[in-house]
Amino acid sequence: MDSALKYISKAHNRAKLIGPYGTKERCFGDLNLAKIFIKRKNFEAALLNASNAIKQSMVNNYADVKCYGYYRAAMAFEGLQRYDSAFHYFDLALKQAQNNDLKNVEANILRSKAYLALELDQFEEAANSLEEYSRKQALQTKRNQSASVSYLVERAKEAQQKISELEKNQIKTQEQLKQRNLWIFIAIILFALFAIGILLFFWNQRRTLRQRFEAEKIEKELMQSLIRTINSQMNPHFVFNALNSVQDLILQKDIRNSNIYLGKFADLMRQTLDYSQKNTISLNQELDTIKLYLEPEKLRFGEEFSFEISSTLDAEELQNKSIPSLLLQPYIENAIKHGLLHKTGDKKLTINITKVNNKLQIAILDNGIGREQSKVINARREQNHTSFAMKANEQRLKLVKESLDIDISL
């Protein structure tokens, strides 16, 4: 009972929050509270809620709410032993029920009025109410039975009609099922033949592609192996040139610069050994290696020699652009050896990196003696051989272009 009162009160408060005065939700909230309070014998509270329901029912003229409100008020007055008021509200509720054809509640009102009359020894009133109650109850029972019989007959007719329709549909479905099964069988056969054909086609395509892939893989591995071999041949060339530079500084008794040069040379060798195992490195890594190569050269030549690396690319592009590893060093070495070595005065080497038509362009420039004069000096010294590193690089670029599909040229 306490739980019922708790939840009905919460529902009633909620109805008052979301709905205006006079809504059916608020009316029934008061009616339900009145019913609970009557059962708890709190008749004053029950009468208050019943009165609220009656007042609110008049806003929207809810006949059923008004009838139940009168009925709850009569029950509350009975509990308060205010019997005249109880009979008055029983009569109001009974009139409201009769005027609005509320037959079930009418029977209940007559029964409650008869019990109150019996309790007060008003036998004539009690007899009249019980007689009317019995008559109403009998009529209601008869109506209910009639309605039940009509409902059952109607349901039986509907059931028979559905059975007939089901039988017809079943025969039709069986015919359709036979036809569908035939088409399904034909479709399965055709699909199986098609699937076998597709599988054979793809199996043959896959075998061809696998064979082609294996052939390309072998060819690529051979080219990469050759590239690594050429790189490994270039490492002794670096060592030979570097040791010549150290030897020159030692002969000049320049111990300090010899130590600096050897430190730079060690860093250069570490990077060269590392990068020679890779097909490509970032442009940034290549430029770091070039700086390690040029800084000892500056020590060897002294203040007369200077170099500059300029780029129109930003830091991200320098890091993301890849070129064949150790690509630039042989060309820089060639510029120093044949262009700047025999020049007197300032010796300047410039490396310009730009993008032309969305392609990377690297230019190596020097203010040396020029190619024609270099040829004369080399002819006089009978040095007609071409640098090994230059030849190796040309062969290497050809292989890189074929294996890595890079558009690269000198």
Contacts in CASP RR format, 6 or more apart in sequence:
PFRMAT RR
TARGET T0000
AUTHOR 0000-0000-0000
METHOD contacts of the structure
MODEL  1
MDSALKYISKAHNRAKLIGPYGTKERCFGDLNLAKIFIKRKNFEAALLNA
SNAIKQSMVNNYADVKCYGYYRAAMAFEGLQRYDSAFHYFDLALKQAQNN
DLKNVEANILRSKAYLALELDQFEEAANSLEEYSRKQALQTKRNQSASVS
YLVERAKEAQQKISELEKNQIKTQEQLKQRNLWIFIAIILFALFAIGILL
FFWNQRRTLRQRFEAEKIEKELMQSLIRTINSQMNPHFVFNALNSVQDLI
LQKDIRNSNIYLGKFADLMRQTLDYSQKNTISLNQELDTIKLYLEPEKLR
FGEEFSFEISSTLDAEELQNKSIPSLLLQPYIENAIKHGLLHKTGDKKLT
INITKVNNKLQIAILDNGIGREQSKVINARREQNHTSFAMKANEQRLKLV
KESLDIDISL
1 36 0 8 1.000
1 39 0 8 1.000
1 40 0 8 1.000
4 36 0 8 1.000
5 33 0 8 1.000
5 36 0 8 1.000
5 40 0 8 1.000
8 29 0 8 1.000
8 32 0 8 1.000
8 33 0 8 1.000
8 36 0 8 1.000
9 33 0 8 1.000
11 29 0 8 1.000
11 32 0 8 1.000
12 26 0 8 1.000
12 29 0 8 1.000
12 30 0 8 1.000
12 32 0 8 1.000
12 33 0 8 1.000
15 23 0 8 1.000
15 25 0 8 1.000
15 26 0 8 1.000
15 29 0 8 1.000
16 26 0 8 1.000
19 25 0 8 1.000
19 26 0 8 1.000
21 56 0 8 1.000
21 59 0 8 1.000
22 56 0 8 1.000
22 57 0 8 1.000
22 59 0 8 1.000
22 60 0 8 1.000
23 56 0 8 1.000
23 60 0 8 1.000
24 60 0 8 1.000
24 62 0 8 1.000
24 65 0 8 1.000
26 56 0 8 1.000
27 53 0 8 1.000
27 56 0 8 1.000
27 57 0 8 1.000
27 62 0 8 1.000
27 65 0 8 1.000
28 53 0 8 1.000
28 65 0 8 1.000
29 49 0 8 1.000
29 53 0 8 1.000
30 49 0 8 1.000
30 50 0 8 1.000
30 52 0 8 1.000
30 53 0 8 1.000
30 56 0 8 1.000
31 49 0 8 1.000
31 50 0 8 1.000
31 53 0 8 1.000
31 65 0 8 1.000
31 68 0 8 1.000
31 69 0 8 1.000
31 72 0 8 1.000
33 45 0 8 1.000
33 46 0 8 1.000
33 49 0 8 1.000
34 45 0 8 1.000
34 46 0 8 1.000
34 47 0 8 1.000
34 49 0 8 1.000
34 50 0 8 1.000
34 53 0 8 1.000
34 69 0 8 1.000
34 72 0 8 1.000
34 73 0 8 1.000
34 76 0 8 1.000
35 46 0 8 1.000
35 72 0 8 1.000
37 43 0 8 1.000
37 45 0 8 1.000
37 46 0 8 1.000
37 49 0 8 1.000
37 76 0 8 1.000
38 46 0 8 1.000
38 72 0 8 1.000
38 75 0 8 1.000
38 76 0 8 1.000
38 79 0 8 1.000
41 79 0 8 1.000
43 76 0 8 1.000
43 77 0 8 1.000
43 79 0 8 1.000
43 80 0 8 1.000
44 76 0 8 1.000
44 80 0 8 1.000
46 72 0 8 1.000
46 75 0 8 1.000
46 76 0 8 1.000
47 73 0 8 1.000
47 76 0 8 1.000
47 77 0 8 1.000
47 80 0 8 1.000
49 72 0 8 1.000
50 69 0 8 1.000
50 70 0 8 1.000
50 72 0 8 1.000
50 73 0 8 1.000
50 76 0 8 1.000
51 73 0 8 1.000
53 65 0 8 1.000
53 68 0 8 1.000
53 69 0 8 1.000
53 72 0 8 1.000
54 65 0 8 1.000
54 66 0 8 1.000
54 69 0 8 1.000
54 70 0 8 1.000
54 73 0 8 1.000
56 65 0 8 1.000
57 63 0 8 1.000
57 65 0 8 1.000
57 66 0 8 1.000
57 69 0 8 1.000
58 66 0 8 1.000
63 96 0 8 1.000
63 99 0 8 1.000
63 100 0 8 1.000
63 102 0 8 1.000
64 100 0 8 1.000
64 102 0 8 1.000
64 105 0 8 1.000
66 96 0 8 1.000
67 93 0 8 1.000
67 96 0 8 1.000
67 97 0 8 1.000
67 100 0 8 1.000
67 102 0 8 1.000
67 105 0 8 1.000
68 93 0 8 1.000
68 105 0 8 1.000
69 93 0 8 1.000
70 89 0 8 1.000
70 90 0 8 1.000
70 92 0 8 1.000
70 93 0 8 1.000
70 96 0 8 1.000
71 89 0 8 1.000
71 90 0 8 1.000
71 93 0 8 1.000
71 105 0 8 1.000
71 108 0 8 1.000
71 109 0 8 1.000
71 112 0 8 1.000
73 89 0 8 1.000
74 85 0 8 1.000
74 86 0 8 1.000
74 87 0 8 1.000
74 88 0 8 1.000
74 89 0 8 1.000
74 90 0 8 1.000
74 92 0 8 1.000
74 93 0 8 1.000
74 109 0 8 1.000
74 112 0 8 1.000
74 113 0 8 1.000
75 86 0 8 1.000
75 112 0 8 1.000
77 83 0 8 1.000
77 85 0 8 1.000
77 86 0 8 1.000
77 89 0 8 1.000
78 86 0 8 1.000
78 112 0 8 1.000
78 116 0 8 1.000
79 86 0 8 1.000
83 116 0 8 1.000
83 120 0 8 1.000
86 116 0 8 1.000
87 113 0 8 1.000
87 116 0 8 1.000
90 109 0 8 1.000
90 112 0 8 1.000
90 113 0 8 1.000
90 116 0 8 1.000
93 105 0 8 1.000
93 109 0 8 1.000
94 106 0 8 1.000
94 109 0 8 1.000
94 110 0 8 1.000
94 113 0 8 1.000
96 102 0 8 1.000
97 103 0 8 1.000
97 105 0 8 1.000
97 106 0 8 1.000
97 109 0 8 1.000
98 106 0 8 1.000
103 136 0 8 1.000
103 139 0 8 1.000
103 140 0 8 1.000
103 143 0 8 1.000
104 140 0 8 1.000
106 136 0 8 1.000
107 133 0 8 1.000
107 136 0 8 1.000
107 137 0 8 1.000
107 140 0 8 1.000
110 129 0 8 1.000
110 130 0 8 1.000
110 132 0 8 1.000
110 133 0 8 1.000
110 136 0 8 1.000
111 129 0 8 1.000
111 130 0 8 1.000
111 133 0 8 1.000
113 125 0 8 1.000
113 129 0 8 1.000
114 125 0 8 1.000
114 126 0 8 1.000
114 127 0 8 1.000
114 129 0 8 1.000
114 130 0 8 1.000
114 133 0 8 1.000
115 126 0 8 1.000
117 123 0 8 1.000
117 125 0 8 1.000
117 126 0 8 1.000
117 129 0 8 1.000
118 126 0 8 1.000
219 403 0 8 1.000
220 403 0 8 1.000
223 399 0 8 1.000
223 402 0 8 1.000
223 403 0 8 1.000
224 279 0 8 1.000
224 403 0 8 1.000
226 399 0 8 1.000
227 279 0 8 1.000
227 324 0 8 1.000
227 396 0 8 1.000
227 399 0 8 1.000
227 400 0 8 1.000
227 403 0 8 1.000
228 276 0 8 1.000
228 277 0 8 1.000
228 279 0 8 1.000
230 392 0 8 1.000
230 395 0 8 1.000
230 396 0 8 1.000
230 399 0 8 1.000
231 276 0 8 1.000
231 277 0 8 1.000
231 325 0 8 1.000
231 326 0 8 1.000
231 396 0 8 1.000
232 276 0 8 1.000
233 388 0 8 1.000
233 392 0 8 1.000
234 276 0 8 1.000
234 326 0 8 1.000
234 330 0 8 1.000
234 389 0 8 1.000
234 392 0 8 1.000
234 393 0 8 1.000
235 272 0 8 1.000
235 273 0 8 1.000
235 276 0 8 1.000
237 330 0 8 1.000
237 388 0 8 1.000
237 389 0 8 1.000
237 392 0 8 1.000
238 268 0 8 1.000
238 269 0 8 1.000
238 272 0 8 1.000
238 329 0 8 1.000
239 269 0 8 1.000
241 333 0 8 1.000
242 265 0 8 1.000
242 268 0 8 1.000
242 269 0 8 1.000
242 296 0 8 1.000
245 261 0 8 1.000
245 296 0 8 1.000
245 297 0 8 1.000
245 300 0 8 1.000
246 258 0 8 1.000
246 261 0 8 1.000
246 262 0 8 1.000
246 265 0 8 1.000
248 300 0 8 1.000
249 257 0 8 1.000
249 258 0 8 1.000
249 261 0 8 1.000
249 299 0 8 1.000
249 300 0 8 1.000
250 258 0 8 1.000
257 299 0 8 1.000
257 300 0 8 1.000
260 296 0 8 1.000
260 299 0 8 1.000
261 296 0 8 1.000
261 299 0 8 1.000
261 300 0 8 1.000
264 292 0 8 1.000
264 295 0 8 1.000
264 296 0 8 1.000
264 299 0 8 1.000
265 296 0 8 1.000
267 292 0 8 1.000
268 289 0 8 1.000
268 292 0 8 1.000
268 293 0 8 1.000
268 296 0 8 1.000
271 285 0 8 1.000
271 288 0 8 1.000
271 289 0 8 1.000
271 292 0 8 1.000
272 289 0 8 1.000
272 326 0 8 1.000
275 281 0 8 1.000
275 285 0 8 1.000
275 289 0 8 1.000
275 325 0 8 1.000
275 326 0 8 1.000
276 325 0 8 1.000
276 326 0 8 1.000
278 325 0 8 1.000
279 324 0 8 1.000
279 325 0 8 1.000
279 400 0 8 1.000
279 404 0 8 1.000
280 322 0 8 1.000
280 323 0 8 1.000
280 324 0 8 1.000
280 325 0 8 1.000
280 404 0 8 1.000
281 322 0 8 1.000
281 323 0 8 1.000
281 325 0 8 1.000
282 318 0 8 1.000
282 319 0 8 1.000
282 320 0 8 1.000
282 321 0 8 1.000
282 322 0 8 1.000
283 313 0 8 1.000
283 317 0 8 1.000
283 318 0 8 1.000
283 319 0 8 1.000
283 321 0 8 1.000
283 322 0 8 1.000
283 323 0 8 1.000
283 353 0 8 1.000
283 360 0 8 1.000
284 315 0 8 1.000
284 318 0 8 1.000
284 319 0 8 1.000
286 323 0 8 1.000
286 325 0 8 1.000
286 326 0 8 1.000
286 327 0 8 1.000
286 328 0 8 1.000
287 309 0 8 1.000
287 318 0 8 1.000
287 351 0 8 1.000
289 326 0 8 1.000
289 329 0 8 1.000
290 309 0 8 1.000
290 328 0 8 1.000
290 329 0 8 1.000
290 332 0 8 1.000
290 351 0 8 1.000
291 309 0 8 1.000
293 329 0 8 1.000
293 332 0 8 1.000
293 333 0 8 1.000
294 307 0 8 1.000
294 332 0 8 1.000
294 349 0 8 1.000
297 305 0 8 1.000
297 307 0 8 1.000
297 336 0 8 1.000
298 305 0 8 1.000
298 306 0 8 1.000
298 307 0 8 1.000
301 340 0 8 1.000
301 347 0 8 1.000
304 345 0 8 1.000
304 346 0 8 1.000
304 347 0 8 1.000
305 340 0 8 1.000
305 347 0 8 1.000
305 348 0 8 1.000
305 349 0 8 1.000
306 346 0 8 1.000
306 347 0 8 1.000
306 348 0 8 1.000
306 349 0 8 1.000
307 348 0 8 1.000
307 349 0 8 1.000
307 350 0 8 1.000
307 351 0 8 1.000
308 348 0 8 1.000
308 349 0 8 1.000
308 350 0 8 1.000
308 351 0 8 1.000
309 351 0 8 1.000
309 353 0 8 1.000
310 350 0 8 1.000
310 351 0 8 1.000
310 352 0 8 1.000
310 353 0 8 1.000
311 318 0 8 1.000
311 352 0 8 1.000
311 353 0 8 1.000
311 354 0 8 1.000
312 353 0 8 1.000
312 354 0 8 1.000
312 355 0 8 1.000
313 321 0 8 1.000
313 353 0 8 1.000
313 354 0 8 1.000
313 355 0 8 1.000
321 360 0 8 1.000
323 360 0 8 1.000
323 408 0 8 1.000
324 396 0 8 1.000
324 397 0 8 1.000
324 400 0 8 1.000
324 406 0 8 1.000
324 408 0 8 1.000
327 393 0 8 1.000
327 397 0 8 1.000
328 351 0 8 1.000
328 362 0 8 1.000
328 364 0 8 1.000
329 389 0 8 1.000
330 387 0 8 1.000
330 389 0 8 1.000
330 390 0 8 1.000
330 392 0 8 1.000
330 393 0 8 1.000
331 364 0 8 1.000
331 390 0 8 1.000
331 393 0 8 1.000
332 349 0 8 1.000
332 351 0 8 1.000
332 364 0 8 1.000
333 387 0 8 1.000
333 389 0 8 1.000
334 387 0 8 1.000
334 390 0 8 1.000
335 349 0 8 1.000
335 364 0 8 1.000
335 365 0 8 1.000
335 366 0 8 1.000
336 349 0 8 1.000
336 366 0 8 1.000
337 387 0 8 1.000
338 371 0 8 1.000
338 374 0 8 1.000
338 378 0 8 1.000
339 366 0 8 1.000
339 368 0 8 1.000
339 369 0 8 1.000
339 370 0 8 1.000
339 374 0 8 1.000
340 347 0 8 1.000
340 348 0 8 1.000
340 349 0 8 1.000
340 366 0 8 1.000
340 367 0 8 1.000
340 368 0 8 1.000
342 368 0 8 1.000
342 369 0 8 1.000
342 373 0 8 1.000
342 374 0 8 1.000
342 377 0 8 1.000
343 367 0 8 1.000
343 368 0 8 1.000
343 369 0 8 1.000
346 367 0 8 1.000
347 366 0 8 1.000
347 367 0 8 1.000
347 368 0 8 1.000
348 366 0 8 1.000
348 367 0 8 1.000
349 364 0 8 1.000
349 365 0 8 1.000
349 366 0 8 1.000
350 363 0 8 1.000
350 364 0 8 1.000
350 365 0 8 1.000
350 366 0 8 1.000
351 362 0 8 1.000
351 363 0 8 1.000
351 364 0 8 1.000
351 365 0 8 1.000
352 362 0 8 1.000
352 363 0 8 1.000
352 365 0 8 1.000
353 360 0 8 1.000
353 361 0 8 1.000
353 362 0 8 1.000
354 360 0 8 1.000
354 361 0 8 1.000
354 363 0 8 1.000
355 361 0 8 1.000
359 407 0 8 1.000
369 377 0 8 1.000
378 384 0 8 1.000
394 410 0 8 1.000
397 408 0 8 1.000
397 409 0 8 1.000
397 410 0 8 1.000
400 406 0 8 1.000
400 408 0 8 1.000
401 407 0 8 1.000
401 408 0 8 1.000
END
